Amino acid sequence: MKKIPRTLGTPGRMLDGTPVEPPLPKDFDLGTLAGLGTQLEHGGEGEFIVASMDGFLSIDTQTNLIAVTEKDRQPWRRQRAHHRQPSPDL
């Protein structure tokens, strides 16, 4: 995941012609999103969260953490396999 640097918007005008300056965009630390199995890299092309291991991408919507987990650590896969219905004979 690449962080795109914040950029200042373009100035505008009110209906009466008064100039309006754009607000300074908020910034955040990309490292706060890096979870297990990921690392933060800085380079000439920008700042990235990259996987530090093979596995499955996991995005926690509660904490906003981005993680990479091992293939066999996906509980939803085990539940799905456990609850499969046998196929009917045709």
HELIX and SHEET records of a PDB file:
HELIX    1   1 LEU A   30  LEU A   33  5                                   4    
HELIX    2   2 LYS A   71  ARG A   73  5                                   3    
HELIX    3   3 PRO A   75  HIS A   82  1                                   8    
SHEET    1   A 3 LYS A   2  LYS A   3  0                                        
SHEET    2   A 3 GLY A  46  ALA A  51 -1                                        
SHEET    3   A 3 THR A  38  GLY A  43 -1                                        
SHEET    1   B 2 GLY A  12  ARG A  13  0                                        
SHEET    2   B 2 PRO A  19  VAL A  20 -1                                        
SHEET    1   C 2 PHE A  56  ILE A  59  0                                        
SHEET    2   C 2 ILE A  66  THR A  69 -1                                        
END                                                                             
